[in-house]
Amino acid sequence: MKTIVTHFTPDLDAIGAVWLLKRFLKGWDEAEVKYTAAGTTLNDEPVDSDADVLHVDTGFGFFDHHQLAEDTCATKLVFEHLRESQKSKVKSQKEGMKNFNEEALERLVEVVNGVDHFQEVYFPNPNADFYDFGLVAELDGWKLMYGDDYDKYVEHALI
């Protein structure tokens, strides 16, 4: 069984990385999502040592950005990996779709990266009500509603 590991109380970056992997990495659409403390790995195993376990936004591995000085995030690292390996490993879950829409995904990834680096304070009209109805605000609400049931709000976000 393939496993994607992220940190407890996953944020938009962690969920975005999980979504990209489950949606576009061949063989990972049914992967189980597990959680660990931020910065740690599943069962304290060395990060990236098992081909069937991917850590995102935790563990200081290939898909974690916390050890890097770059303006990046886990979602962006996953996206860049998928873009590079698109021809051999990327797949679509929907029949008839040939590949992912790189331009649309790149725009989505840039929003996630901005939010992960608290750039929303520079958004136009930062106090406007429409921000309260976006995915970040919904995620905050799900965290309050579901507490430690991380699968519940990851499930909602992946819909």
N, C-alpha and C positions, 0 to 999 in steps of 0.2 A: 504494500500500500504506500503510495506516495504521500508525503506530508509537507505542508507549508507551515513554517513556524514564524510567529510574530510575537510582539510583546503584549502583555496584559493590557486591557483597556485600549485596544487598537484605535489609532487616530486615522485621519483621512489618508495619510501617506501609507500606512500599513495596509489599510483596506484597498487602496488603489493598486498597490503592488500585488496583493493576493488576487484581485480581480483580473489584472493583466495576465498573470500566470495561469489561472484557471481558464481564462477565455481564449488565450492565444498560444500557450506552450503545449505542444502535442503530448498527449498522455497525462496531462495534469488537470484536466477538467473535473475529475472526481477526487482530487487530492483532499485529504483530511486537513483541516486547519487546527493547529495546536498553539498554545500560548505559553510564554515563559516570561520571567522578569526581564525588564529592559536591559540590554547589554549582555545577556546570558544566552546559552544555547539549550536546545532540548536535551535533557538528561546529562547536561554538562559535557556532552561529546564535543570533540573539536569541530568547529564550524566548517561547512563545506566538505566534510570527510565522507559523507554518504550521498551517493547520487540520487537517492530517493527522498532526500530531506533537503528542502530549501529554506533558509532563514531569510526573512525580509524585515528590515528596519530594526534588527537586533542581532547580536552575536558578533558584530564586527567582521562579517564575511563579505562575499561578493556583492550581495544586495543590501548592504547596510552602509549608511553614509556618515555615521556619527564619528568615525575615525578619520574622515576626509576633511580637508580645508576648502573643498569646492562648494559652489552654490548648486547643490544637488540634493536628491532625496531618494528613498528606496524605490518609489514608483518610477522615477526618472531612470535609475540604474536598470530596473527591469525592462523598461521601454527601450532603452538603448541596446540592451542585450537582444531583445526580440527583433528590433530593427536590423541588427547586424546578422542575425541568424534566420531572417525571415524565409529565405528560400528553402532551407532544409528542415526547420523545426517549428515554424509558426503555422498554426492551423486555425480554421474558423469553426465555431461550434454550429453555425447555421449552414445548412446545405445550400450550395450555390454561391456562397461568398468566397471569392478567390483568395483574398488576403485582407489584412486589416487596413483601414483608412489611415494612413500614416499622418496626414495633415490634421485630421480631427483628433487623433490620439495625442499628437504632439501638443496641440492646444490644451487638451485636458490635463496632460502631464505638467504643463507650465503653471496651470492654476493650482494643482496639487502642490507643486514645489513652492509656489508663492505662499500658500497657506501654511505649509510646513515651516516656513521661515518667517512667519508672522507678518508677511507683506500686506495682508488685508487692511492694515492700518493706513496704507497709502492708496487704497481703492478710492475711486470717486464716491462722494457721498457716503462715507464710512458708517454713518448712523442711519442710513436709509432702511426702511422696513423690509425691502426685498431681500436683504441679506439674511433676515430671520427665517426665510422660507427656503433657503438653499440646503444642500446636502450637509454642509458643516454644522448648521444649526440643527438639522434633523438628527445627525449623529450625536450631538450633545444631548438632545432629548432622549434618544434611545439609551444612552449611557445612564441617564437618570432613571428611566423606566426599567431597564433590565439589569442594572448593577453589574454583577460579576458574570452574567450569562453572555459572554462575549460572542458566542456563536449566534445568538439572537440578533444582535445589531450588525454583525458582519453579514449574516443572511439577508437582512433587510437592504443593506447597501449593495449587495451583489445582484439584486433583482434588476 
